[in-house]
Amino acid sequence: MRAIKYEFLQLAEHYKPGKSTTNGWFISEKLDGTRCFWDGGLSRGMKTEDVPWANITDPKTGKKKAKIKPRATGLWSRYGNPIIAPDAFLNLLPCCPLDGELWAGRGNFQLCRSICGGDTPDPRFMDKIVYAVYSAPPPSAVFMTREISNANMVRGIDYLAIERWIGERVAEKELDDYCYLPPGVVFSDEVRFLAEKLDVLSSKCYLHPQIKLPDTDDCTQHIEDFLQRVLDKGGEGVVIRNPLESWIPRRHHGILKYKPFDDAESVLTGFTSGRETEKGSRLLGMIGALITDFNGKRLELAGLTDVERGFQTTEMSAYAKDHPDEDMPATFQGRCFKVGQKITFKYRELSDDGVPKEARYWRRRDEE
């Protein structure tokens, strides 16, 4: 029996048309932003390393990270790292745990990451970022006792110790209005709770619209229609949630994501140079494709913009021009890419031997 792999936050499984039963569930647009947990303000202003769930250990070495954002804000990424935001934004958030997405609008993932991923508050935060909330998980669920161990986070969580810590922080900060749902609540309870908590707050923090699907045989068609409306607006997909499932910090089938293309991550290992095509010599001296490692297999990714195709130096560009359609030396870097980065790509499906079909570069996936 496979051991349960716990995460810091709840993650979705894939929706399978014709196989997944979702009658009477909730559906919403899948937002392309930065996943964000708000602890209700408990850790705001604390040294990051003093917060009992902070991600301070390097998963590769098992030692303390060389770089840790020094102060917590109460906002946390899906890997337990502080998200830096200005006080004006934090002051709008209620004194209760929230789970959602910091979002800069459709098609603006990289803008959102650049604003939310910095070490100091970005002045664009108040103008560009909203907090779309879709869950209000109880502390007993978020901080359930478990071991988190993945490529981005290694941390033991002790709920009894955190429960005591929460009580101390509430008293110390005099958070008389700090509140949360009890253990065992289901998603429909969270929606009702959020509708009450967020209805008078600024539009910067709101309940992400949840639409109830019919409990009838045409539910599948409703999902397809909703997905198409999202895609027509430039969105990337939908999320479907079971109203009777409780929030749990792992990937599970009570929450499903559905997109026309799947996406996956690979590690950048190098570059090919551009070549002359029937459209001309525009790509000569530029990056032709990214060479990545996907589960031990070489995978080349095209789909770059002209800006993204630039090499780091003019000397590299000159060499690439003289060596078209070749693998570049291991020392080469791009203006926008560095060897070792995680790269997210989209693909249609996997072949029988596990190779992504129609794979194309989507975006850099920096650690969150």
C-alpha positions as a printed Julia matrix, in Angstrom:
368×3 Matrix{Float64}:
   0.0    0.0     0.0
   1.43   3.37   -1.07
   2.25   5.75    1.79
   0.28   9.0     1.85
   2.37  11.92    0.64
   1.48  14.97    2.67
   1.99  18.55    1.5
   1.83  21.93    3.24
  -1.44  22.79    1.47
  -4.25  20.93   -0.25
  -3.7   19.99   -3.92
  -6.02  18.8    -6.68
  -6.12  15.58   -8.66
  -7.06  15.5   -12.35
 -10.66  15.46  -13.54
 -11.36  12.66  -16.03
 -14.31  13.33  -18.33
 -16.71  10.43  -18.32
 -15.01   8.82  -15.31
 -15.15  11.39  -12.52
 -18.51  11.67  -10.76
 -19.1   15.33   -9.82
 -22.87  15.76   -9.68
 -23.8   18.51   -7.23
 -20.19  19.67   -6.75
 -18.93  23.27   -6.94
 -17.05  24.57   -9.99
 -14.87  27.66  -10.33
 -12.27  29.09  -12.67
  -8.73  27.82  -12.07
  -6.63  30.9   -11.39
  -3.1   31.2   -12.73
  -1.44  33.0    -9.84
   0.5   32.38   -6.62
  -1.04  29.96   -4.14
  -1.34  31.61   -0.76
  -2.3   30.63    2.79
  -3.1   33.42    5.26
  -2.68  32.35    8.88
  -4.98  35.09   10.18
  -2.07  37.37   11.01
  -0.6   35.15   13.73
   2.94  35.15   12.38
   2.94  38.7    11.03
   6.16  40.47   12.02
   7.85  37.39   13.48
  11.26  36.1    12.54
  10.56  33.48    9.9
  12.68  30.82   11.57
  10.6   31.17   14.76
   7.35  30.19   13.01
   6.73  26.47   13.7
   5.75  25.56   10.12
   8.17  27.77    8.17
  10.22  26.1     5.47
  13.77  26.76    6.7
  15.52  23.49    5.77
  17.21  22.87    2.42
  15.66  19.6     1.13
  18.88  18.72   -0.71
  21.29  19.09    2.2
  19.06  18.74    5.26
  20.71  21.85    6.67
  19.34  25.31    7.29
  18.7   27.25    4.08
  21.35  29.75    3.09
  18.63  32.29    2.26
  15.47  32.75    4.3
  13.18  35.76    4.12
  13.82  37.25    7.56
  10.3   38.31    8.53
   6.95  36.61    8.14
   3.87  38.5     7.0
   1.19  35.89    7.74
   1.04  35.03    4.01
   2.61  31.68    3.05
   3.33  29.98   -0.26
   2.4   26.37   -1.04
   5.9   25.4     0.11
   5.78  27.2     3.45
   7.78  30.29    2.46
   6.78  33.85    3.47
   5.13  35.98    0.8
   6.1   39.62    1.22
   3.25  42.12    0.91
   2.79  45.74    2.03
   1.06  46.53    5.32
  -1.75  48.27    3.44
  -2.67  44.93    1.87
  -2.22  42.86    5.03
  -4.45  45.25    6.96
  -7.38  44.32    4.7
  -7.31  40.63    5.65
  -9.52  39.15    8.38
  -8.32  37.42   11.55
  -9.02  33.89   10.33
  -7.17  31.29    8.25
  -7.7   31.6     4.49
  -6.56  29.57    1.49
  -6.6   30.99   -2.01
  -4.68  32.6    -4.82
  -2.85  35.89   -5.16
  -3.78  36.84   -8.7
  -2.93  39.55  -11.23
  -5.5   38.57  -13.88
  -5.61  36.09  -16.72
  -2.34  35.58  -18.56
  -0.31  37.47  -15.96
   1.35  34.62  -14.09
   4.89  35.94  -14.51
   3.82  39.43  -13.45
   2.18  37.95  -10.37
   5.29  35.93   -9.53
   7.55  38.95   -9.95
   5.39  40.98   -7.55
   4.73  38.27   -4.96
   8.1   36.52   -5.05
  10.33  39.38   -3.94
  12.18  39.95   -0.67
  10.66  43.4    -0.09
   7.12  44.75   -0.65
   6.6   45.57   -4.32
   4.95  48.97   -4.92
   2.8   47.36   -7.64
   1.16  45.02   -5.13
  -1.82  47.21   -4.27
  -2.55  48.07   -7.9
  -2.11  44.65   -9.49
  -2.76  41.91   -6.94
  -6.02  40.57   -5.48
  -6.52  37.69   -3.06
  -9.15  35.31   -4.42
 -10.09  33.07   -1.49
 -11.64  29.64   -1.98
 -11.18  27.94    1.37
 -11.16  28.54    5.13
  -9.34  25.49    6.49
  -9.34  24.87   10.25
  -5.92  25.01   11.95
  -6.43  21.36   12.92
  -6.35  20.5     9.2
  -3.58  22.85    8.05
  -1.3   21.93   10.94
  -2.26  18.28   11.42
   0.66  16.26   12.76
   2.64  14.87    9.81
   5.96  14.78    7.98
   6.24  16.88    4.81
   8.98  15.65    2.5
   9.22  16.67   -1.14
  11.67  18.38   -3.47
  10.74  21.82   -2.13
   9.89  21.34    1.53
  11.03  19.15    4.39
   9.35  19.83    7.72
   7.77  17.99   10.62
   4.45  19.43   11.82
   3.3   18.9    15.42
  -0.31  20.03   15.85
  -0.39  19.97   19.65
   2.66  22.24   19.8
   1.21  24.59   17.16
  -2.16  24.66   18.93
  -0.41  25.93   22.07
   1.59  28.39   19.97
  -1.6   29.74   18.39
  -3.13  30.35   21.81
  -0.02  32.22   22.93
   0.07  34.36   19.78
  -3.63  35.25   20.0
  -3.11  36.42   23.58
   0.15  38.24   22.83
  -1.24  40.11   19.81
  -4.63  40.63   21.51
  -6.46  39.17   18.52
  -9.84  39.07   20.21
 -11.6   38.6    16.86
  -9.41  35.67   15.75
 -11.75  32.87   14.69
 -11.75  29.66   12.65
 -13.94  26.73   11.74
 -13.98  23.59   13.89
 -12.34  20.29   12.87
 -14.15  18.15   10.32
 -16.05  20.88    8.47
 -16.71  20.27    4.78
 -16.26  22.55    1.79
 -19.88  23.77    1.74
 -19.4   24.95    5.35
 -16.27  26.84    4.29
 -18.16  28.61    1.5
 -20.84  29.8     3.92
 -18.22  30.94    6.43
 -16.31  32.88    3.76
 -19.48  34.51    2.43
 -20.02  35.97    5.9
 -16.39  36.92    6.57
 -15.48  38.5     3.25
 -18.68  40.26    2.17
 -17.74  43.63    3.75
 -14.04  43.61    2.93
 -12.23  45.41    0.15
 -12.41  43.94   -3.35
  -8.73  43.13   -2.79
  -9.83  40.06   -0.8
 -12.96  38.21   -1.88
 -14.63  34.82   -2.07
 -13.74  33.3    -5.42
 -17.1   32.54   -7.09
 -18.22  28.94   -6.58
 -21.02  27.69   -8.86
 -23.1   24.68   -7.83
 -23.28  22.02  -10.54
 -26.61  20.23  -11.12
 -27.17  16.88   -9.47
 -28.38  15.45  -12.77
 -27.09  13.44  -15.72
 -26.21  16.61  -17.69
 -23.62  17.66  -15.07
 -20.75  16.66  -17.37
 -22.04  18.95  -20.13
 -22.33  21.82  -17.64
 -18.64  21.33  -16.81
 -17.67  21.4   -20.49
 -19.73  24.54  -21.07
 -18.24  26.28  -18.02
 -14.73  25.32  -19.12
 -15.31  26.72  -22.6
 -16.54  30.04  -21.2
 -13.37  30.27  -19.08
 -11.16  29.47  -22.06
 -12.98  32.04  -24.2
 -12.04  34.68  -21.61
  -8.39  33.66  -21.68
  -8.46  31.44  -18.58
  -6.62  28.14  -18.28
  -9.14  25.74  -16.78
 -11.53  24.96  -13.94
 -11.49  23.44  -10.46
 -14.29  21.19   -9.22
 -14.79  20.66   -5.49
 -16.81  18.11   -3.55
 -19.08  20.0    -1.11
 -18.92  17.12    1.37
 -15.12  16.77    1.5
 -12.94  18.27    4.22
  -9.75  20.23    3.57
  -6.69  18.0     3.9
  -3.02  18.85    3.2
  -2.35  16.45    0.36
  -3.42  15.76   -3.21
  -6.84  14.04   -3.22
  -9.95  13.38   -5.31
 -12.25  15.71   -3.39
 -10.82  18.55   -5.48
 -10.22  18.14   -9.22
  -8.59  20.35  -11.84
  -9.56  20.27  -15.51
  -7.6   21.88  -18.33
  -7.48  21.2   -22.09
  -3.72  20.72  -21.79
  -1.81  19.1   -18.96
   1.33  20.68  -17.58
   4.43  19.25  -15.95
   7.86  20.33  -14.82
  11.31  19.53  -16.16
  14.79  20.79  -15.33
  16.67  23.0   -17.77
  19.94  21.35  -18.8
  20.96  23.36  -21.88
  20.04  25.04  -25.15
  20.0   24.37  -28.87
  20.79  27.17  -31.3
  18.28  28.5   -33.79
  18.47  27.65  -37.47
  17.35  29.12  -40.75
  13.84  28.03  -41.72
  11.47  28.6   -44.61
  10.49  31.79  -42.79
  14.03  33.14  -42.93
  17.1   33.48  -40.73
  15.48  35.33  -37.82
  16.45  32.65  -35.28
  20.13  32.52  -36.18
  22.18  33.48  -33.14
  19.27  32.88  -30.82
  18.02  30.02  -28.65
  16.28  27.45  -30.81
  14.86  25.31  -28.01
  15.31  24.6   -24.32
  16.87  21.24  -23.51
  15.32  19.82  -20.37
  15.38  16.63  -18.35
  11.95  15.05  -17.84
  12.05  11.91  -15.72
  15.47  11.03  -17.06
  14.53  11.69  -20.69
  15.75  14.52  -22.91
  12.89  16.84  -23.82
  13.28  19.85  -26.13
  10.84  22.7   -25.65
  10.0   25.32  -28.26
   7.41  28.09  -27.98
   9.67  30.92  -26.8
   9.18  34.61  -27.57
  11.96  36.54  -29.29
  12.87  38.19  -25.99
  13.15  34.8   -24.3
  15.37  33.48  -27.11
  18.28  35.77  -26.31
  21.6   34.36  -25.05
  23.34  35.94  -22.08
  26.2   37.57  -24.04
  26.93  38.74  -27.58
  29.77  36.2   -27.74
  27.32  33.37  -27.08
  25.0   34.73  -29.74
  27.85  34.9   -32.26
  28.86  31.3   -31.51
  25.24  30.15  -31.87
  24.98  31.91  -35.24
  28.06  30.04  -36.48
  26.72  26.71  -35.13
  23.04  26.61  -36.09
  20.75  23.81  -34.91
  23.33  22.4   -32.48
  23.53  21.8   -28.75
  25.34  24.73  -27.17
  28.3   24.33  -24.78
  27.43  23.55  -21.16
  28.55  27.0   -20.0
  25.94  28.85  -22.1
  23.08  30.66  -20.38
  20.08  32.6   -21.65
  19.07  36.15  -20.81
  15.86  34.78  -19.28
  16.92  31.23  -18.43
  19.6   29.61  -16.3
  20.63  25.96  -16.38
  19.15  24.17  -13.38
  15.89  26.14  -13.37
  12.58  24.34  -13.23
  10.61  24.79  -16.44
   6.87  24.25  -16.74
   5.59  23.03  -20.08
   2.21  22.14  -21.55
   1.5   18.96  -23.45
  -1.4   17.06  -24.96
  -0.81  13.61  -23.44
   1.93  11.11  -22.63
   3.04   8.52  -25.14
   3.15   4.83  -24.16
   6.79   5.24  -23.14
   6.07   8.33  -21.02
   7.16  11.08  -23.44
   4.95  14.21  -23.49
   3.31  14.81  -26.88
   3.17  18.33  -28.38
   5.22  19.69  -25.49
   5.79  23.45  -25.52
   7.41  25.85  -23.08
   4.91  27.6   -20.81
   6.78  29.42  -18.03
   9.59  29.29  -15.48
   8.51  27.6   -12.28
  10.52  29.25   -9.55
  10.16  27.89   -6.04
   7.11  29.31   -4.23
